[in-house]
């Protein structure tokens, strides 16, 4: 039973506390996570809200989808499982290996 919601089209100024109080009207909120850029710390414009029960999650979707927040209509639906990213090296390395550059050719 999935109770995690995706909340999109957030204003960049939206906070966890603000979302917590908004979604509390639909039921018990377990967690709120505003997704932020890892380099700048700025909101990426979406969040995840986990509700206590499936019924609370459905009620939150009904109440909050399309609701105006900071001049933006929220998109609220059930969160999909995270997809695996492709193209990365195992271990998360993004650059060259640390090997020696002095080679005999």
N, CA, C and O atoms as CSV, one atom per row, in Angstrom:
chain,resi,resn,atom,element,x,y,z
A,1,UNK,N,N,0.848,-1.177,0.000
A,1,UNK,CA,C,0.000,0.000,0.000
A,1,UNK,C,C,0.891,1.236,0.000
A,1,UNK,O,O,1.592,1.525,0.970
A,2,UNK,N,N,0.842,1.947,-1.103
A,2,UNK,CA,C,1.692,3.114,-1.262
A,2,UNK,C,C,1.036,4.346,-0.653
A,2,UNK,O,O,-0.140,4.617,-0.894
A,3,UNK,N,N,1.797,5.082,0.128
A,3,UNK,CA,C,1.272,6.294,0.752
A,3,UNK,C,C,2.150,7.507,0.458
A,3,UNK,O,O,1.942,8.582,1.022
A,4,UNK,N,N,3.139,7.329,-0.434
A,4,UNK,CA,C,4.038,8.428,-0.770
A,4,UNK,C,C,3.503,9.172,-1.983
A,4,UNK,O,O,3.174,8.571,-3.006
A,5,UNK,N,N,3.421,10.498,-1.849
A,5,UNK,CA,C,2.888,11.342,-2.901
A,5,UNK,C,C,3.978,12.188,-3.533
A,5,UNK,O,O,4.905,12.633,-2.856
A,6,UNK,N,N,3.861,12.406,-4.830
A,6,UNK,CA,C,4.701,13.350,-5.552
A,6,UNK,C,C,3.936,14.673,-5.588
A,6,UNK,O,O,2.752,14.699,-5.926
A,7,UNK,N,N,4.605,15.759,-5.243
A,7,UNK,CA,C,4.000,17.083,-5.287
A,7,UNK,C,C,4.859,17.932,-6.222
A,7,UNK,O,O,5.995,18.275,-5.894
A,8,UNK,N,N,4.310,18.264,-7.379
A,8,UNK,CA,C,5.071,19.007,-8.371
A,8,UNK,C,C,4.536,20.407,-8.590
A,8,UNK,O,O,3.483,20.775,-8.070
A,9,UNK,N,N,5.281,21.187,-9.371
A,9,UNK,CA,C,4.972,22.568,-9.715
A,9,UNK,C,C,4.979,23.465,-8.472
A,9,UNK,O,O,4.206,24.418,-8.370
A,10,UNK,N,N,5.865,23.138,-7.539
A,10,UNK,CA,C,5.991,23.951,-6.318
A,10,UNK,C,C,6.711,25.258,-6.613
A,10,UNK,O,O,7.624,25.295,-7.439
A,11,UNK,N,N,6.302,26.335,-5.938
A,11,UNK,CA,C,7.130,27.535,-6.010
A,11,UNK,C,C,8.463,27.232,-5.321
A,11,UNK,O,O,8.509,26.443,-4.376
A,12,UNK,N,N,9.524,27.844,-5.783
A,12,UNK,CA,C,10.850,27.555,-5.223
A,12,UNK,C,C,10.984,27.980,-3.764
A,12,UNK,O,O,11.934,27.584,-3.089
A,13,UNK,N,N,10.047,28.776,-3.276
A,13,UNK,CA,C,10.085,29.247,-1.890
A,13,UNK,C,C,9.352,28.319,-0.923
A,13,UNK,O,O,9.395,28.540,0.288
A,14,UNK,N,N,8.680,27.287,-1.434
A,14,UNK,CA,C,7.903,26.378,-0.572
A,14,UNK,C,C,8.830,25.635,0.394
A,14,UNK,O,O,9.929,25.219,0.026
A,15,UNK,N,N,8.366,25.478,1.629
A,15,UNK,CA,C,9.155,24.802,2.661
A,15,UNK,C,C,8.464,23.520,3.116
A,15,UNK,O,O,7.276,23.309,2.872
A,16,UNK,N,N,9.247,22.667,3.788
A,16,UNK,CA,C,8.695,21.442,4.356
A,16,UNK,C,C,7.581,21.765,5.346
A,16,UNK,O,O,6.547,21.096,5.363
A,17,UNK,N,N,7.791,22.788,6.168
A,17,UNK,CA,C,6.809,23.157,7.190
A,17,UNK,C,C,5.488,23.595,6.549
A,17,UNK,O,O,4.409,23.234,7.019
A,18,UNK,N,N,5.589,24.372,5.476
A,18,UNK,CA,C,4.400,24.841,4.771
A,18,UNK,C,C,3.612,23.665,4.192
A,18,UNK,O,O,2.388,23.612,4.317
A,19,UNK,N,N,4.314,22.726,3.563
A,19,UNK,CA,C,3.645,21.553,3.002
A,19,UNK,C,C,3.065,20.666,4.091
A,19,UNK,O,O,1.975,20.116,3.933
A,20,UNK,N,N,3.789,20.526,5.197
A,20,UNK,CA,C,3.303,19.734,6.327
A,20,UNK,C,C,1.946,20.256,6.797
A,20,UNK,O,O,1.010,19.479,6.987
A,21,UNK,N,N,1.842,21.561,6.982
A,21,UNK,CA,C,0.584,22.122,7.476
A,21,UNK,C,C,-0.528,22.025,6.428
A,21,UNK,O,O,-1.687,21.810,6.783
A,22,UNK,N,N,-0.197,22.179,5.160
A,22,UNK,CA,C,-1.211,22.057,4.107
A,22,UNK,C,C,-1.776,20.647,4.035
A,22,UNK,O,O,-2.991,20.460,3.992
A,23,UNK,N,N,-0.882,19.648,4.022
A,23,UNK,CA,C,-1.312,18.261,3.848
A,23,UNK,C,C,-1.914,17.672,5.121
A,23,UNK,O,O,-2.601,16.653,5.056
A,24,UNK,N,N,-1.674,18.285,6.262
A,24,UNK,CA,C,-2.250,17.795,7.520
A,24,UNK,C,C,-3.774,17.858,7.497
A,24,UNK,O,O,-4.433,17.135,8.244
A,25,UNK,N,N,-4.334,18.706,6.655
A,25,UNK,CA,C,-5.784,18.782,6.518
A,25,UNK,C,C,-6.390,17.523,5.928
A,25,UNK,O,O,-7.594,17.294,6.045
A,26,UNK,N,N,-5.557,16.703,5.292
A,26,UNK,CA,C,-6.039,15.459,4.673
A,26,UNK,C,C,-5.812,14.252,5.573
A,26,UNK,O,O,-6.369,13.183,5.323
A,27,UNK,N,N,-5.001,14.409,6.617
A,27,UNK,CA,C,-4.695,13.291,7.504
A,27,UNK,C,C,-3.312,13.436,8.101
A,27,UNK,O,O,-2.690,14.496,8.020
A,28,UNK,N,N,-2.841,12.364,8.697
A,28,UNK,CA,C,-1.542,12.381,9.359
A,28,UNK,C,C,-0.414,12.317,8.333
A,28,UNK,O,O,-0.372,11.423,7.488
A,29,UNK,N,N,0.502,13.290,8.428
A,29,UNK,CA,C,1.650,13.356,7.529
A,29,UNK,C,C,2.843,12.726,8.237
A,29,UNK,O,O,3.208,13.145,9.336
A,30,UNK,N,N,3.456,11.715,7.608
A,30,UNK,CA,C,4.629,11.062,8.197
A,30,UNK,C,C,5.909,11.832,7.890
A,30,UNK,O,O,6.684,12.131,8.798
A,31,UNK,N,N,6.139,12.155,6.611
A,31,UNK,CA,C,7.350,12.876,6.227
A,31,UNK,C,C,7.051,13.832,5.078
A,31,UNK,O,O,6.126,13.623,4.293
A,32,UNK,N,N,7.864,14.893,5.002
A,32,UNK,CA,C,7.821,15.832,3.886
A,32,UNK,C,C,9.263,16.091,3.485
A,32,UNK,O,O,10.095,16.424,4.328
A,33,UNK,N,N,9.561,15.940,2.193
A,33,UNK,CA,C,10.907,16.199,1.690
A,33,UNK,C,C,10.821,17.067,0.449
A,33,UNK,O,O,10.351,16.623,-0.599
A,34,UNK,N,N,11.281,18.323,0.570
A,34,UNK,CA,C,11.406,19.179,-0.607
A,34,UNK,C,C,12.744,18.818,-1.249
A,34,UNK,O,O,13.783,18.877,-0.591
A,35,UNK,N,N,12.724,18.448,-2.522
A,35,UNK,CA,C,13.940,18.032,-3.211
A,35,UNK,C,C,14.728,19.279,-3.610
A,35,UNK,O,O,14.201,20.196,-4.239
A,36,UNK,N,N,16.004,19.286,-3.226
A,36,UNK,CA,C,16.864,20.447,-3.449
A,36,UNK,C,C,18.055,20.090,-4.325
A,36,UNK,O,O,18.511,18.947,-4.330
A,37,UNK,N,N,18.553,21.069,-5.060
A,37,UNK,CA,C,19.758,20.912,-5.856
A,37,UNK,C,C,20.926,20.690,-4.914
A,37,UNK,O,O,21.090,21.436,-3.949
A,38,UNK,N,N,21.737,19.681,-5.178
A,38,UNK,CA,C,22.816,19.354,-4.238
A,38,UNK,C,C,23.924,20.400,-4.227
A,38,UNK,O,O,24.640,20.519,-3.232
A,39,UNK,N,N,24.085,21.165,-5.315
A,39,UNK,CA,C,25.139,22.174,-5.357
A,39,UNK,C,C,24.699,23.511,-4.772
A,39,UNK,O,O,25.453,24.144,-4.032
A,40,UNK,N,N,23.474,23.947,-5.102
A,40,UNK,CA,C,23.024,25.278,-4.666
A,40,UNK,C,C,22.120,25.240,-3.441
A,40,UNK,O,O,21.982,26.248,-2.747
A,41,UNK,N,N,21.505,24.098,-3.165
A,41,UNK,CA,C,20.575,24.004,-2.042
A,41,UNK,C,C,19.202,24.574,-2.368
A,41,UNK,O,O,18.310,24.566,-1.519
A,42,UNK,N,N,19.023,25.066,-3.586
A,42,UNK,CA,C,17.745,25.641,-3.998
A,42,UNK,C,C,16.752,24.531,-4.326
A,42,UNK,O,O,17.124,23.484,-4.856
A,43,UNK,N,N,15.488,24.777,-4.003
A,43,UNK,CA,C,14.438,23.813,-4.317
A,43,UNK,C,C,14.417,23.532,-5.815
A,43,UNK,O,O,14.657,24.422,-6.631
A,44,UNK,N,N,14.125,22.278,-6.166
A,44,UNK,CA,C,14.012,21.901,-7.575
A,44,UNK,C,C,12.568,21.969,-8.058
A,44,UNK,O,O,12.279,21.612,-9.200
A,45,UNK,N,N,11.651,22.428,-7.189
A,45,UNK,CA,C,10.266,22.625,-7.598
A,45,UNK,C,C,9.361,21.428,-7.397
A,45,UNK,O,O,8.240,21.406,-7.905
A,46,UNK,N,N,9.838,20.421,-6.654
A,46,UNK,CA,C,8.963,19.300,-6.335
A,46,UNK,C,C,9.336,18.725,-4.978
A,46,UNK,O,O,10.411,18.986,-4.436
A,47,UNK,N,N,8.404,17.928,-4.444
A,47,UNK,CA,C,8.599,17.356,-3.116
A,47,UNK,C,C,7.907,16.003,-3.048
A,47,UNK,O,O,7.142,15.624,-3.935
A,48,UNK,N,N,8.201,15.286,-1.965
A,48,UNK,CA,C,7.512,14.040,-1.667
A,48,UNK,C,C,6.894,14.167,-0.288
A,48,UNK,O,O,7.544,14.604,0.662
A,49,UNK,N,N,5.628,13.778,-0.190
A,49,UNK,CA,C,4.903,13.808,1.074
A,49,UNK,C,C,4.422,12.392,1.340
A,49,UNK,O,O,3.751,11.790,0.502
A,50,UNK,N,N,4.763,11.863,2.502
A,50,UNK,CA,C,4.301,10.520,2.859
A,50,UNK,C,C,3.208,10.641,3.904
A,50,UNK,O,O,3.402,11.231,4.967
A,51,UNK,N,N,2.058,10.073,3.583
A,51,UNK,CA,C,0.905,10.104,4.474
A,51,UNK,C,C,0.868,8.818,5.312
A,51,UNK,O,O,1.505,7.823,4.966
A,52,UNK,N,N,0.126,8.853,6.397
A,52,UNK,CA,C,0.043,7.714,7.315
A,52,UNK,C,C,-0.674,6.515,6.694
A,52,UNK,O,O,-0.229,5.377,6.842
A,53,UNK,N,N,-1.782,6.770,6.001
A,53,UNK,CA,C,-2.570,5.667,5.438
A,53,UNK,C,C,-2.871,5.904,3.961
A,53,UNK,O,O,-2.731,7.015,3.449
A,54,UNK,N,N,-3.285,4.838,3.294
A,54,UNK,CA,C,-3.686,4.930,1.888
A,54,UNK,C,C,-4.878,5.870,1.750
A,54,UNK,O,O,-4.946,6.642,0.794
A,55,UNK,N,N,-5.811,5.815,2.685
A,55,UNK,CA,C,-6.989,6.687,2.634
A,55,UNK,C,C,-6.574,8.152,2.760
A,55,UNK,O,O,-7.112,9.011,2.061
A,56,UNK,N,N,-5.623,8.439,3.646
A,56,UNK,CA,C,-5.126,9.809,3.795
A,56,UNK,C,C,-4.455,10.283,2.506
A,56,UNK,O,O,-4.608,11.438,2.107
A,57,UNK,N,N,-3.711,9.383,1.859
A,57,UNK,CA,C,-3.025,9.729,0.611
A,57,UNK,C,C,-4.046,10.065,-0.475
A,57,UNK,O,O,-3.884,11.054,-1.190
A,58,UNK,N,N,-5.089,9.256,-0.605
A,58,UNK,CA,C,-6.125,9.522,-1.609
A,58,UNK,C,C,-6.853,10.831,-1.317
A,58,UNK,O,O,-7.154,11.596,-2.233
A,59,UNK,N,N,-7.132,11.086,-0.045
A,59,UNK,CA,C,-7.797,12.332,0.340
A,59,UNK,C,C,-6.905,13.536,0.017
A,59,UNK,O,O,-7.392,14.565,-0.453
A,60,UNK,N,N,-5.612,13.405,0.266
A,60,UNK,CA,C,-4.673,14.490,-0.021
A,60,UNK,C,C,-4.627,14.785,-1.519
A,60,UNK,O,O,-4.586,15.949,-1.918
A,61,UNK,N,N,-4.633,13.743,-2.350
A,61,UNK,CA,C,-4.644,13.950,-3.799
A,61,UNK,C,C,-5.896,14.725,-4.199
A,61,UNK,O,O,-5.825,15.689,-4.961
A,62,UNK,N,N,-7.042,14.292,-3.677
A,62,UNK,CA,C,-8.311,14.959,-4.002
A,62,UNK,C,C,-8.321,16.413,-3.564
A,62,UNK,O,O,-8.815,17.280,-4.286
A,63,UNK,N,N,-7.779,16.681,-2.391
A,63,UNK,CA,C,-7.796,18.039,-1.842
A,63,UNK,C,C,-6.746,18.961,-2.460
A,63,UNK,O,O,-7.005,20.148,-2.655
A,64,UNK,N,N,-5.570,18.428,-2.768
A,64,UNK,CA,C,-4.435,19.277,-3.120
A,64,UNK,C,C,-4.106,19.360,-4.610
A,64,UNK,O,O,-3.489,20.335,-5.038
A,65,UNK,N,N,-4.496,18.374,-5.405
A,65,UNK,CA,C,-4.172,18.418,-6.830
A,65,UNK,C,C,-4.883,19.610,-7.470
A,65,UNK,O,O,-6.109,19.706,-7.418
A,66,UNK,N,N,-4.113,20.517,-8.071
A,66,UNK,CA,C,-4.671,21.714,-8.698
A,66,UNK,C,C,-4.780,22.912,-7.764
A,66,UNK,O,O,-5.080,24.019,-8.211
A,67,UNK,N,N,-4.542,22.703,-6.479
A,67,UNK,CA,C,-4.624,23.792,-5.499
A,67,UNK,C,C,-3.517,24.809,-5.761
A,67,UNK,O,O,-2.390,24.443,-6.097
A,68,UNK,N,N,-3.852,26.091,-5.602
A,68,UNK,CA,C,-2.894,27.165,-5.835
A,68,UNK,C,C,-1.978,27.334,-4.630
A,68,UNK,O,O,-2.432,27.407,-3.488
A,69,UNK,N,N,-0.684,27.393,-4.908
A,69,UNK,CA,C,0.312,27.702,-3.877
A,69,UNK,C,C,1.308,28.668,-4.509
A,69,UNK,O,O,2.040,28.299,-5.428
A,70,UNK,N,N,1.334,29.886,-4.024
A,70,UNK,CA,C,2.261,30.883,-4.544
A,70,UNK,C,C,2.056,31.181,-6.020
A,70,UNK,O,O,3.018,31.453,-6.739
A,71,UNK,N,N,0.801,31.132,-6.480
A,71,UNK,CA,C,0.506,31.421,-7.875
A,71,UNK,C,C,0.722,30.248,-8.817
A,71,UNK,O,O,0.674,30.415,-10.036
A,72,UNK,N,N,0.962,29.060,-8.265
A,72,UNK,CA,C,1.178,27.872,-9.100
A,72,UNK,C,C,0.190,26.784,-8.713
A,72,UNK,O,O,-0.070,26.561,-7.530
A,73,UNK,N,N,-0.358,26.110,-9.716
A,73,UNK,CA,C,-1.291,25.004,-9.470
A,73,UNK,C,C,-0.489,23.742,-9.196
A,73,UNK,O,O,0.260,23.280,-10.058
A,74,UNK,N,N,-0.641,23.182,-8.004
A,74,UNK,CA,C,0.106,21.987,-7.616
A,74,UNK,C,C,-0.323,20.768,-8.420
A,74,UNK,O,O,-1.485,20.637,-8.804
A,75,UNK,N,N,0.620,19.893,-8.664
A,75,UNK,CA,C,0.353,18.581,-9.240
A,75,UNK,C,C,0.616,17.573,-8.130
A,75,UNK,O,O,1.737,17.473,-7.631
A,76,UNK,N,N,-0.401,16.834,-7.748
A,76,UNK,CA,C,-0.256,15.863,-6.660
A,76,UNK,C,C,-0.771,14.515,-7.139
A,76,UNK,O,O,-1.920,14.392,-7.562
A,77,UNK,N,N,0.093,13.500,-7.067
A,77,UNK,CA,C,-0.315,12.144,-7.415
A,77,UNK,C,C,0.578,11.146,-6.673
A,77,UNK,O,O,1.524,11.525,-5.984
A,78,UNK,N,N,0.250,9.868,-6.835
A,78,UNK,CA,C,1.049,8.841,-6.172
A,78,UNK,C,C,2.458,8.857,-6.757
A,78,UNK,O,O,2.633,8.960,-7.971
A,79,UNK,N,N,3.446,8.755,-5.896
A,79,UNK,CA,C,4.840,8.733,-6.345
A,79,UNK,C,C,5.129,7.401,-7.015
A,79,UNK,O,O,4.677,6.352,-6.558
A,80,UNK,N,N,5.883,7.454,-8.098
A,80,UNK,CA,C,6.315,6.228,-8.778
A,80,UNK,C,C,7.642,5.791,-8.176
A,80,UNK,O,O,8.386,6.617,-7.649
A,81,UNK,N,N,7.943,4.498,-8.249
A,81,UNK,CA,C,9.246,4.036,-7.758
A,81,UNK,C,C,10.371,4.717,-8.524
A,81,UNK,O,O,10.235,5.006,-9.713
A,82,UNK,N,N,11.468,4.969,-7.851
A,82,UNK,CA,C,12.612,5.626,-8.469
A,82,UNK,C,C,13.202,4.721,-9.545
A,82,UNK,O,O,13.413,3.528,-9.324
A,83,UNK,N,N,13.463,5.307,-10.713
A,83,UNK,CA,C,14.046,4.541,-11.808
A,83,UNK,C,C,15.552,4.544,-11.695
A,83,UNK,O,O,16.160,5.509,-11.233
A,84,UNK,N,N,16.143,3.441,-12.128
A,84,UNK,CA,C,17.603,3.352,-12.133
A,84,UNK,C,C,18.157,4.279,-13.200
A,84,UNK,O,O,17.608,4.378,-14.297
A,85,UNK,N,N,19.243,4.954,-12.871
A,85,UNK,CA,C,19.899,5.820,-13.846
A,85,UNK,C,C,20.896,5.008,-14.638
A,85,UNK,O,O,21.488,4.062,-14.119
A,86,UNK,N,N,21.086,5.373,-15.896
A,86,UNK,CA,C,22.054,4.668,-16.717
A,86,UNK,C,C,23.212,5.586,-17.057
A,86,UNK,O,O,23.125,6.802,-16.888
A,87,UNK,N,N,24.287,5.000,-17.532
A,87,UNK,CA,C,25.413,5.785,-17.995
A,87,UNK,C,C,26.494,6.027,-16.968
A,87,UNK,O,O,27.581,6.488,-17.319
A,88,UNK,N,N,26.228,5.731,-15.719
A,88,UNK,CA,C,27.228,5.957,-14.691
A,88,UNK,C,C,28.132,4.762,-14.517
A,88,UNK,O,O,27.778,3.638,-14.875
A,89,UNK,N,N,29.303,5.013,-13.964
A,89,UNK,CA,C,30.222,3.915,-13.667
A,89,UNK,C,C,29.859,3.327,-12.303
A,89,UNK,O,O,29.327,4.036,-11.450
A,90,UNK,N,N,30.134,2.070,-12.093
A,90,UNK,CA,C,29.894,1.499,-10.767
A,90,UNK,C,C,30.691,2.275,-9.719
A,90,UNK,O,O,31.836,2.659,-9.955
A,91,UNK,N,N,30.091,2.493,-8.595
A,91,UNK,CA,C,30.781,3.224,-7.528
A,91,UNK,C,C,30.598,4.726,-7.630
A,91,UNK,O,O,31.086,5.461,-6.772
A,92,UNK,N,N,29.909,5.200,-8.656
A,92,UNK,CA,C,29.586,6.612,-8.757
A,92,UNK,C,C,30.714,7.505,-9.242
A,92,UNK,O,O,30.607,8.726,-9.121
A,93,UNK,N,N,31.776,6.958,-9.778
A,93,UNK,CA,C,32.876,7.777,-10.263
A,93,UNK,C,C,32.444,8.580,-11.478
A,93,UNK,O,O,31.816,8.044,-12.391
A,94,UNK,N,N,32.779,9.867,-11.490
A,94,UNK,CA,C,32.399,10.710,-12.614
A,94,UNK,C,C,33.594,11.140,-13.459
A,94,UNK,O,O,33.423,11.626,-14.578
A,95,UNK,N,N,34.772,10.967,-12.941
A,95,UNK,CA,C,35.929,11.461,-13.666
A,95,UNK,C,C,36.866,10.350,-14.066
A,95,UNK,O,O,36.491,9.179,-14.124
A,96,UNK,N,N,38.089,10.742,-14.339
A,96,UNK,CA,C,39.103,9.759,-14.711
A,96,UNK,C,C,39.486,8.908,-13.516
A,96,UNK,O,O,39.282,9.288,-12.363
A,97,UNK,N,N,40.030,7.780,-13.811
A,97,UNK,CA,C,40.522,6.942,-12.718
A,97,UNK,C,C,41.777,7.586,-12.155
A,97,UNK,O,O,42.406,8.416,-12.812
A,98,UNK,N,N,42.129,7.213,-10.971
A,98,UNK,CA,C,43.285,7.822,-10.322
A,98,UNK,C,C,44.599,7.176,-10.692
A,98,UNK,O,O,45.592,7.353,-9.986
A,99,UNK,N,N,44.629,6.437,-11.772
A,99,UNK,CA,C,45.837,5.716,-12.160
A,99,UNK,C,C,46.968,6.626,-12.609
A,99,UNK,O,O,46.772,7.820,-12.837
A,100,UNK,N,N,48.121,6.060,-12.729
A,100,UNK,CA,C,49.315,6.809,-13.135
A,100,UNK,C,C,49.218,7.215,-14.588
A,100,UNK,O,O,48.696,6.472,-15.419
A,101,UNK,N,N,49.728,8.408,-14.894
A,101,UNK,CA,C,49.705,8.891,-16.271
A,101,UNK,C,C,51.064,8.669,-16.942
A,101,UNK,O,O,51.229,8.961,-18.126
A,102,UNK,N,N,52.026,8.157,-16.189
A,102,UNK,CA,C,53.351,7.896,-16.768
A,102,UNK,C,C,53.337,6.463,-17.315
A,102,UNK,O,O,53.403,5.487,-16.567
A,103,UNK,N,N,53.252,6.380,-18.617
A,103,UNK,CA,C,53.183,5.066,-19.241
A,103,UNK,C,C,54.309,4.932,-20.244
A,103,UNK,O,O,54.700,5.903,-20.892
A,104,UNK,N,N,54.816,3.743,-20.363
A,104,UNK,CA,C,55.817,3.462,-21.373
A,104,UNK,C,C,55.112,2.891,-22.590
A,104,UNK,O,O,54.469,1.844,-22.508
A,105,UNK,N,N,55.232,3.563,-23.694
A,105,UNK,CA,C,54.593,3.090,-24.931
A,105,UNK,C,C,55.614,2.603,-25.898
A,105,UNK,O,O,55.266,2.167,-26.995
